[in-house]
Structure formats: structure tokens, C-alpha cells
Amino acid sequence: MIPLLNVDWQSLPADYSLSERDADVLALIENEDLAIFTFDGLKRRTGLHSETLSRILARLEEEGIVKKEAEGYRVTPKITELKVNQPRKEEHSTPLVQTFLPSDLLTQQLILALKGKWFGVLRWLGISENNQGVTMKWITEDGGIQISANIQGTALNIEAKFLTNHNLNLALKASYQLMTNIGKLCQSSRAAKSALAQNVAYYGENPFMMPA
């Protein structure tokens, strides 16, 4: 199982009625800044049994913290009132790809086309949106690697979090699969008349990485 956050139970509000496990899942959602997420994606991310996670999400929904919708679970503003995001052992993000999208590409259309999609070993986790732009997140089938694609203006950054699987080659292959699909979307867009990317930077071995 992937370790969850170690929440300071005493810091929670006095009328907080959820369990410690609920708080761990809630803290993970908040730390990942997820606005919308899927059950299957969160299951892979946490490593929890389906029945356990189902009960946790049911309780969070009863508390009005998440709301189940057609595309998954949407996080409500109530999550900020709980302040359960506690620090844990930092999960380093490893940069994989840095590039620029065509300036005439409608990024909102690109996001809508990518959101919720599976690519190779990647399974959709969820999406966040803040002053750092829009970040789409995927998780590998085994839950060991999280791949995030951040779009801010025309800049595209793809990063990996190695949770239990430290296979850099797998993460790179997954990022290439994602880039291939982004390329196809750009080429099919009437607005994208030029090449997909300019100034592409691919990253090799990271000094913080463990061998595969």
C-alpha cells in the first residue's frame, strides 16, 4: 500500500466526525490540490481496497466535502475549512519534459480532449487548477508512478512522482505516450499550423532516483 499522509489528529476541528483514515485520504486530496478525481485513480494512488475507499468517500460525501458527479468526484470548498493538509516525507517531482505548445492552440480544447483519458500504462487520476495553471494527473496501473502534465500559458511541463516504482524508463515511456497524443491533438487542430513543440527538453537520469 502507498503510504498516506500522517495527519496531526489533534489539529483537526473539535466537531470533526471522520476517522483517521478518512483524514489521511482527505489530506492526500488536498495536498495534490485535486479539484476533480476518479474513484479508480484514487484507489491506485492510495492503494486502498475498493470497499474501504468506497466507505471513506461515502462519508466525505455525507459531510459535503466531495460531490459525486458523472466524471468522478468534485471537491467542494468545505475542504479548506478542515485544514488537514499536513506535511509528510516529501515526494520529489522529477521533470521529464519541458516544451511549448503552439501559441495559436486553444489550450482549453486540449485539456478537454486529454481529461479522463488513458494512455498506455497511464490511468486517469484527476485535475487541479490554481495560479500555477492547470495540472492533469495520471497514475500507472500499479499505482507506483504518478505523471503530471501542467499547462501554464503555452508552457507544458510533464513531471513524475515515484511512489513505489522507481523505474525512470517506464516514466519516460509514459510521458512519450502522453506527448504523442498531445501531438496528434495539436496536428488535428485547425489552429495548430506549425510544429507541436519548440525548445523541447528531455531529462535523463536523476541523481535522486533509485535504479530500476
C-alpha positions in Angstrom: 0.0 0.0 0.0 1.2 3.5 -0.8 1.7 5.4 2.5 -0.9 8.2 3.1 -0.4 11.4 4.9 0.4 11.4 8.6 -2.3 13.8 9.8 -1.9 15.6 13.1 -5.2 14.4 14.6 -5.2 17.0 17.4 -5.1 19.8 14.9 -8.5 19.0 13.4 -11.7 20.9 14.5 -13.4 19.7 17.6 -16.5 18.7 15.8 -14.6 16.7 13.2 -16.5 13.4 12.8 -14.4 11.5 10.3 -11.9 8.8 11.1 -8.1 9.0 10.9 -8.1 7.0 7.7 -10.7 9.4 6.3 -8.4 12.3 7.3 -5.5 10.7 5.6 -7.4 10.3 2.3 -8.7 13.9 2.6 -5.2 15.2 3.2 -3.9 13.5 0.2 -6.7 15.0 -2.0 -5.8 18.5 -0.6 -2.1 18.1 -0.9 -2.5 17.0 -4.5 -4.8 20.0 -4.9 -7.4 17.8 -6.7 -10.5 19.6 -7.9 -11.9 16.5 -9.6 -10.7 12.9 -9.3 -11.9 9.4 -10.1 -12.5 6.5 -7.8 -10.2 4.2 -9.7 -7.5 6.8 -9.9 -7.6 7.5 -6.2 -7.7 3.8 -5.5 -4.4 3.3 -7.4 -2.9 6.4 -5.7 -3.7 5.3 -2.2 -3.5 1.5 -2.6 -6.7 1.1 -0.5 -9.2 -1.7 -1.1 -12.2 -0.7 -3.1 -14.7 -1.3 -0.3 -12.6 0.7 2.1 -12.2 3.6 -0.2 -15.9 3.5 -1.1 -16.9 3.8 2.5 -14.4 6.7 3.0 -15.8 8.6 0.0 -19.3 8.0 1.1 -18.5 9.6 4.5 -16.8 12.5 2.8 -19.9 13.0 0.6 -22.2 12.9 3.6 -20.0 15.6 5.2 -20.4 17.7 2.0 -16.6 17.6 1.3 -16.9 15.9 -2.0 -19.7 15.5 -4.5 -20.1 12.6 -6.9 -20.6 13.6 -10.5 -20.6 11.9 -13.9 -16.9 12.5 -14.4 -15.9 11.5 -10.9 -15.8 13.3 -7.5 -15.7 17.0 -7.3 -14.1 18.6 -4.2 -16.2 21.3 -2.5 -14.9 24.5 -0.9 -15.6 22.9 2.5 -12.2 21.0 2.3 -10.4 24.3 3.0 -12.2 24.7 6.3 -10.8 21.5 7.7 -7.1 22.3 7.2 -5.9 18.7 7.3 -3.1 19.0 4.8 -0.1 18.0 7.0 3.4 17.6 5.7 4.9 14.2 5.2 8.0 12.8 3.7 8.4 14.9 0.6 7.7 13.2 -2.7 10.2 14.7 -5.2 8.9 15.5 -8.6 11.2 14.6 -11.4 11.0 16.7 -14.6 10.6 14.6 -17.7 9.5 17.0 -20.5 9.5 20.8 -20.8 8.2 22.3 -24.0 5.9 24.9 -25.5 2.6 24.4 -27.2 1.7 26.4 -30.4 0.6 29.9 -29.4 -2.5 29.6 -31.6 -3.6 26.3 -30.0 -6.8 26.5 -27.9 -5.4 25.0 -24.7 -8.9 24.6 -23.2 -9.8 22.3 -26.1 -6.6 20.4 -25.5 -7.4 19.9 -21.8 -10.9 18.8 -22.5 -9.5 16.2 -25.0 -7.0 14.8 -22.5 -9.0 14.9 -19.4 -10.2 11.5 -18.3 -8.2 9.6 -21.0 -6.0 6.6 -20.5 -2.6 6.4 -22.3 -0.7 3.1 -22.4 0.1 2.3 -18.7 -1.4 5.6 -17.5 -4.8 5.7 -15.8 -6.6 9.0 -15.2 -6.4 10.3 -11.6 -7.7 13.9 -11.7 -7.2 17.6 -12.3 -6.2 20.6 -10.4 -6.3 24.3 -11.3 -4.7 27.2 -9.5 -2.3 30.1 -10.1 0.2 27.6 -11.4 -2.1 26.8 -14.3 -4.0 23.6 -15.0 -2.4 20.2 -14.0 -3.7 16.9 -15.3 -2.7 13.8 -13.3 -2.4 10.2 -14.2 -1.2 7.1 -12.3 0.4 3.9 -13.6 -1.6 0.7 -13.4 0.3 -0.5 -10.4 0.0 2.8 -8.6 3.7 3.2 -8.4 4.3 6.3 -10.6 2.3 9.5 -10.9 2.6 11.5 -14.1 1.5 15.2 -14.1 1.1 17.5 -17.1 1.0 21.2 -16.2 -0.2 23.8 -18.7 0.5 27.4 -17.9 0.0 29.7 -20.9 1.8 28.0 -23.7 4.3 26.2 -21.4 3.9 22.4 -20.9 5.7 20.6 -18.2 5.5 16.9 -17.5 6.8 15.5 -14.3 6.8 12.2 -12.4 6.4 11.3 -8.8 8.0 7.9 -8.0 5.8 6.5 -5.2 6.7 2.8 -5.0 8.1 2.2 -8.5 11.4 3.9 -9.3 11.6 2.9 -12.9 12.7 6.0 -14.8 12.4 4.3 -18.2 8.8 3.5 -17.5 8.0 7.1 -16.6 9.8 8.4 -19.7 7.9 6.0 -21.9 4.6 7.0 -20.3 5.5 10.7 -20.9 6.3 10.0 -24.5 2.9 8.3 -25.0 1.2 11.3 -23.5 3.2 13.6 -25.8 2.3 11.5 -28.8 -1.4 12.0 -28.1 -0.8 15.7 -27.4 0.9 15.9 -30.8 -2.0 14.2 -32.6 -4.4 16.6 -31.0 -2.3 19.6 -32.0 -2.0 18.4 -35.6 -5.7 17.8 -35.9 -6.5 21.3 -34.6 -7.1 23.8 -37.3 -5.4 26.4 -35.2 -2.1 24.5 -34.9 -0.5 25.1 -38.3 3.1 24.8 -37.1 5.1 22.1 -35.4 3.9 20.8 -32.0 6.8 21.9 -29.8 9.7 24.3 -29.7 12.7 24.1 -27.4 11.9 20.6 -26.1 14.0 19.4 -23.2 14.0 15.7 -22.2 15.6 14.7 -18.9 17.7 11.6 -18.3 18.8 10.0 -15.1 18.1 12.0 -11.9 20.6 11.9 -9.1 17.8 11.4 -6.6 16.5 8.3 -8.4 17.0 4.7 -7.3 18.0 2.2 -10.1 15.1 0.5 -11.8 
